[in-house]
Amino acid sequence: NDLSELAVKWLLDDSYYYLQPAWNFKSLFFYTFDGNNQTYGFQPLWMLFITSVSFLAPTKIIFFKMVFFLSLLIYIFNAFLIKNLLELKNLLWFSFIPIIIWLFNPSLVKIFISGKENLIGVTTILSLMLLLKSMRNYYSHFKIFSAGIICGLLSLARVNLITFSLISLIYLLFIYRDISYIKIILY
């Protein structure tokens, strides 16, 4: 059947740890793997995303397929972020090489659209890097505020990405040392 084929081909061991509690939340309103005991230890941003998807799906197989389809769309969107991040004025063709590697590497595709949280972590990192790149030439209060929001999302995507958030904050403090450090930190 569809569910067993999907499980065998695409689910990684940790994937089910996200999908099952998100599906159970729909009817029980608490995260549980077995339907009785609360579970924890997941990355919150990804869990919130797939939990919201579960409320749109009438059946578990449609829920799984929706998660995989939306993961594929985010994965393709990440190729767009990579292209914009690596776009060089004199070497426009060069920026397409990483995109081809990203889009057509079966191992990467399987890892990132398998229902695990890795995808949302990569998306937030790429978004922050692209924003920081755009701030080299022009910054605004909105961009600094957006960087703060994305740094917060990074922490929710994977706890260990707090380090990347701190490095980004240090970068902002170094680049914009002419404006008040207090303003940057408050944003």
Secondary structure by P-SEA (a helix, b strand, c coil): caaaaaaaccccccccccaaaaaaaacccbbbccccccccccccaaaaaaaaaaaacccaaaaaaaaaaaaaaaaaaaaaaaaaaacccccccccaaaaaaaaccaaaaaaaccccaaaaaaaaaaaaaaaaaaacccccaaaaaaaaaaaaaaaaacccaaaaaaaaaaaaaaaaccccaaaaaac
